[in-house]
Amino acid sequence: MHAQLSTCPLRNPSPFSPLHSSLLHRTSRHCREAPRRCLHVTSAKAEDNVNKQLTGLAKTGNKAVDSAASFLPATIPRPLGKAGIVGVVGLVGFWLLNKVISTVVTFALLGAAAVIAFRAAERNTSTDSGSGSSSSSKGGSDDPNDPLAAARRIMDKYK
């Protein structure tokens, strides 16, 4: 048998191999599949990490239910007490989630209403100031503190 040299850097990492060229590297079937394999390994590691986190969460939750069940009287069967505790905790959790979501939505609606009201008021004040009674022909006002009117008076001097 004879040894085959692969153009894939994963199988033949030597840069001095005779078949290590950019053209052969691009056309190698193994090299095209390498990124997918690396991605698969990375996603497998991430999935393993998620599984570890979920397992730890389940163990912690089980310990919390066990410790809460120890406060129940002895006349209540332990499996029934654990199921009741999980049900009550679930209902309280959903109630709190409902309150949080409701609060966020309420604040979002109030904020949107405030923005709409502010823009409407801003639009009304800008149209009212331009269409008011004025002595000049360009819509200026007689207020001496109005910088726009002062600028118009200066520009009218030099026409």
C-alpha positions as CSV (number, residue, x, y, z in Angstrom):
1,M,0.0,0.0,0.0
2,H,1.1,3.5,-0.5
3,A,0.4,6.5,1.7
4,Q,-1.8,9.3,0.3
5,L,-1.1,12.9,1.2
6,S,-4.2,14.8,2.0
7,T,-4.6,18.5,1.0
8,C,-6.7,19.1,4.1
9,P,-4.8,21.0,6.8
10,L,-6.6,19.0,9.4
11,R,-5.1,15.7,8.1
12,N,-1.8,17.1,6.7
13,P,-0.8,20.1,8.7
14,S,2.7,20.4,7.2
15,P,3.0,23.6,5.1
16,F,6.0,22.0,3.3
17,S,4.0,19.1,1.8
18,P,4.1,18.9,-2.0
19,L,0.3,19.0,-2.3
20,H,-0.2,21.9,0.0
21,S,-1.3,24.6,-2.4
22,S,-4.2,27.1,-2.3
23,L,-5.9,25.5,-5.3
24,L,-5.8,22.0,-3.9
25,H,-6.8,23.3,-0.5
26,R,-9.9,25.0,-1.9
27,T,-11.0,21.9,-3.9
28,S,-10.5,19.4,-1.1
29,R,-13.7,17.8,0.0
30,H,-12.5,17.4,3.5
31,C,-11.6,21.1,3.8
32,R,-15.0,22.2,2.6
33,E,-16.6,20.1,5.3
34,A,-14.2,21.2,8.0
35,P,-16.0,24.4,9.0
36,R,-19.3,22.4,9.4
37,R,-17.5,19.9,11.6
38,C,-16.0,22.6,13.7
39,L,-19.4,24.3,14.0
40,H,-20.9,21.0,15.0
41,V,-18.3,20.5,17.7
42,T,-18.9,24.1,19.0
43,S,-22.6,23.6,19.0
44,A,-22.2,20.3,20.8
45,K,-20.1,22.0,23.5
46,A,-22.8,24.7,23.8
47,E,-25.5,22.1,24.0
48,D,-23.6,20.2,26.6
49,N,-23.2,23.4,28.6
50,V,-27.0,24.1,28.4
51,N,-27.7,20.6,29.5
52,K,-25.4,21.0,32.5
53,Q,-27.2,24.3,33.4
54,L,-30.6,22.7,33.1
55,T,-29.6,19.7,35.2
56,G,-28.2,22.1,37.9
57,L,-31.5,24.0,37.8
58,A,-33.5,20.9,38.2
59,K,-31.5,19.7,41.1
60,T,-31.8,23.1,42.8
61,G,-35.5,23.1,42.2
62,N,-35.9,19.6,43.6
63,K,-34.0,20.5,46.7
64,A,-36.1,23.6,47.2
65,V,-39.3,21.6,46.8
66,D,-38.0,19.0,49.3
67,S,-37.2,21.6,51.9
68,A,-40.6,23.3,51.4
69,A,-42.3,19.9,51.7
70,S,-40.6,19.3,55.1
71,F,-42.7,22.2,56.5
72,L,-46.0,20.4,55.6
73,P,-47.8,18.3,58.3
74,A,-47.2,14.6,58.4
75,T,-50.9,13.9,57.6
76,I,-50.3,15.1,54.0
77,P,-48.7,12.5,51.8
78,R,-45.2,13.6,50.7
79,P,-45.8,13.2,46.8
80,L,-49.1,15.1,47.0
81,G,-47.5,17.8,49.1
82,K,-44.6,18.2,46.6
83,A,-47.1,18.4,43.7
84,G,-49.1,21.0,45.6
85,I,-46.0,23.1,46.3
86,V,-45.0,23.0,42.6
87,G,-48.5,24.0,41.6
88,V,-48.6,26.9,44.0
89,V,-45.1,28.1,43.1
90,G,-46.1,27.9,39.4
91,L,-49.3,29.9,39.9
92,V,-47.5,32.6,41.9
93,G,-44.7,32.7,39.2
94,F,-47.3,33.2,36.4
95,W,-49.1,35.8,38.4
96,L,-45.9,37.7,39.0
97,L,-45.0,37.4,35.3
98,N,-48.4,38.7,34.4
99,K,-48.0,41.7,36.6
100,V,-44.5,42.5,35.2
101,I,-45.7,42.2,31.6
102,S,-48.8,44.2,32.4
103,T,-46.6,47.0,34.0
104,V,-44.2,47.1,31.0
105,V,-47.1,47.3,28.5
106,T,-48.8,50.0,30.5
107,F,-45.6,52.1,30.7
108,A,-45.0,51.6,27.0
109,L,-48.5,52.7,26.2
110,L,-48.3,55.7,28.5
111,G,-44.9,56.6,27.0
112,A,-46.2,56.4,23.5
113,A,-49.3,58.5,24.4
114,A,-46.9,61.1,25.9
115,V,-44.8,61.2,22.8
116,I,-47.8,61.6,20.6
117,A,-49.2,64.4,22.8
118,F,-45.8,66.1,22.9
119,R,-45.5,66.0,19.1
120,A,-49.0,67.2,18.6
121,A,-48.5,70.1,21.0
122,E,-45.2,71.0,19.4
123,R,-46.8,71.0,15.9
124,N,-49.6,73.2,17.2
125,T,-47.2,75.8,18.7
126,S,-45.1,75.9,15.6
127,T,-48.1,76.5,13.3
128,D,-49.7,79.0,15.7
129,S,-46.5,81.2,15.9
130,G,-46.2,81.3,12.2
131,S,-49.8,82.3,11.4
132,G,-50.3,84.9,14.2
133,S,-50.9,88.6,13.7
134,S,-47.7,90.5,12.8
135,S,-46.7,93.8,11.5
136,S,-44.1,92.5,9.0
137,S,-45.1,90.9,5.7
138,K,-43.0,87.8,6.4
139,G,-44.8,86.6,9.5
140,G,-42.5,88.0,12.2
141,S,-43.6,89.2,15.6
142,D,-43.2,92.6,17.4
143,D,-41.5,91.0,20.4
144,P,-38.1,92.6,20.8
145,N,-36.8,89.4,22.5
146,D,-37.6,87.2,19.5
147,P,-34.3,86.4,17.8
148,L,-36.0,85.4,14.5
149,A,-37.8,88.8,14.3
150,A,-34.5,90.6,15.1
151,A,-32.7,88.7,12.4
152,R,-35.5,89.6,9.9
153,R,-35.3,93.3,10.8
154,I,-31.5,93.3,10.3
155,M,-31.9,91.5,6.9
156,D,-34.6,94.0,5.9
157,K,-32.2,96.9,6.5
158,Y,-29.7,95.6,4.0
159,K,-32.0,94.7,1.1
